[in-house]
Amino acid sequence: MKYIVGIPYVNRLDLLQKAIESIKPYWDHTLIIDNSDDRDLRGHELSSKVRIYEPPVPLTFTQSMNYIIRLAEEKGCDIWMYMHSDAEAHEGTPEAFLSIVESLLREDRKWAVALTLGDTLAAYNMDAQKEIGYYDTIIRDYFADTDYYYRMELAGYERVFTPLSEKMSHFQSATINSDIRRAFINTITYPQAQAYYELKWGGPHTLEKYKTPFNR
């Protein structure tokens, strides 16, 4: 099975280091996207363990996810994986998750994503991605996954909830809570993204009316 693991990074280097240390079996396949304001990872020792990509300018969450998908396409991957930079896998979890995903690929099953503790560590089926498409970059971060998963549902793909939810730790919202400026910006962009989502799909999450974007 060919795969890559993408981790977009913004801040909290201490948590990123914990995340990386917790997924040693994935190191040869792992890419960190350094979206920090001050290029925190330039010359950092983490580059001896995993690949670090420094984009010309910091990417949004959706831009980062699309970059990971594009890279997976170029490498001919079967799946691509995403991990939160503020999450930590418990011992044995990376191996157990890979085993589950490999089994899913062998099954005659129309699945798009396999989840652990939500998407703190998640694997996405490249066959499904070809039909679902890329992340909507009009949405910067919040509601991006909601939009993507709704499109999975519309395309008839399954979300697989693995029994590994208790095998992950998550320091939730650490990126925003550790940066006053980002927290303030989020108070503005969150309602904007919510309004866009409702306009796009004809209603709020779980009450969508449209089967195509903007009912077109």
N, C-alpha and C positions, 0 to 999 in steps of 0.2 A: 504494500500500500504506500503510495507516494503522498506526502502531505507537507504542509508548512504550518507553523504556529506564529501568528502575528500578535504583537502586544504594543498598542499605541501608548506612548508615555508622555505625560505632561509635567507632573511634579511628584513629590514624595519618593525620592530616590531610595529611601530606606525600605519602603514597601515593595518597590520594584525589585530590589535585591532579594528580598524574601521570596517574591514570586518566582524569580529565576532559579533560586536555589531549590525550590520545591518541584521543579520540572526537569531535573537533570537528564532523564531519558529522552527529552525532546531537544536538547541543546543543539544538536547538529541540524535541526530543522527550524530553529527559532529565529525570528526577526523582531527586533524592537524598532519602532518608529519614534525617533526623538522629536517630539513636538513641543519640547520645553522652550520657554522664552530665551533662556541663557545658554542653550546647548549643553545641558548638564552632562551628557554622555560622551562628549568629545574627549577622546583619549582615556576614557574610563576603563577600568580593568574588566568590566563586563564584556568588553569586546573580545577578550580572550576566550570567552565561553559561548557567546552567541553573536549573531550578526547584528550590527546596529546601522540603521539607515537614517541619515540626516537630510530631510528634504530641504529644498531651497528656502522655503518658508514653512512655518508650522502648519500642519494640516488639521482640518476639522475631523471629528470622529468619522463622519460618513466618507470623507475623502480618504482617510486612513484605511477604512474597511474596503473601499474600492481598490486601493493600491494593493492590499493583501490579496484580493480576489484576482486582480490582473496578474500578479506574480505567480499565483497558483496556476492560472491558465498557461502562462509561459512555460512553467515547469512540468506541465502535464499531470498535475496532481489529481488524485481521486477525491480528496477532501482538503479543506482548509480549516484551520482551527484559530479560535480567538480566545485570548485570556485577558482578564482585567489586570491592570498593573498593580492594583491594590488587593489582589486575591492571593491565596496560598493553597496549594494542593497538599493534602496529607500524604504521608508515606504510603506508597503503593498505588495511589490514585492515578498517576499518569499511565502506568502500565495497565491498570484495570480499565481505564477509559479507552485506551487504544484497542484492547481486546474486544470491548463492546462494539466499537465502531467497525472493526474488521468483520465482526459477525453480521452487523447490519448490512455491510456491503455485499456479503455473500447471500443474504436473504432476498427473496422476491418481494420487496417491500418499498413502497413509494414514500421515502422519508427525505426530509430536507435538512433537519438539524437534530443533533443529539446534545442534550443539556445535562449539566451536573447540578450545581446550586445556581439555578437559572443559567445565564450565559457567562458566569464567572470563568468557566472553561467550557467551551462549546466547539463542536465539530460540524461543519457544513458540507453537504454532499454537492460535489461539483456538477453532477448530472442535473440536480434540481436547480442549481444556480443558473444554468444555461437558459432555463425556462423562466425563472423568477426575475432575473436581471440583476442590476447593481443597486446599491443604496441610493436613495433620493438625496442628492446633495443640497437641495433647497433646505432640507432639515440638517442642522449642524450636528446635533447630538440627541437630546431628549426627543422621544417619539420616532427616532430612526429605526429602532428595533421593532417597535409597534407596527410601523408601516411595512417593514420587511416581512414580518411574521404574518401580517394580514394578507400580503401578496402570496405567501406560501399557502395559506388557507384557500385563497381563491384558485390557486393552481392545483389544488387537491393533494398537497404534500403534508406529510405527518411531522409533527414535532415529537421527538422521542425523549421522554423523561427517564433518565437512567437512575439506578439506585445509589448514586454517588453524591446526593445532595448534602449529606452529612460528612462527606469526605473532603469538603472544601471550606476554607475560611475566607471571609470577605470583610474588609474594612470599608464599609459602604460609604460612598460619596466623599472619600478622602480627598480626591482631586479638588472638588469645589470647596469643601470645608477647610482646606488648608490654604486657601487663597481668597482673600476678601474681595479682590477685584473680580475674580471669576464668579464668586457667589453673587455679587451685585449684577453682573452681566446676565447671569442665569435668571434672575428675577424678571428680566426684560425678554430674553429669548424664549424662555419656557412657554409663556402664554402665546407668543407668536407662533411657535411650532405647533402648539395645541390647536390654535385657530386654523392654521394651514392644513393640518391633518383632517380636521372636521370638514373643511371646505373640499378637500380632495376626495374624501370618502363618504360625504353626506351625513356625517354624524360622528359622535365621540367613539372612542374605543369600546368595542363590544356592541355598539348600536349603529354600526356602519350600514348605510343603505345602498351604496354604489358598488358595482362589481368591476367597474373600470374607473380609472382616475378622472375625477370631475364629471363622472357620468357621461363620458364621451366615447 
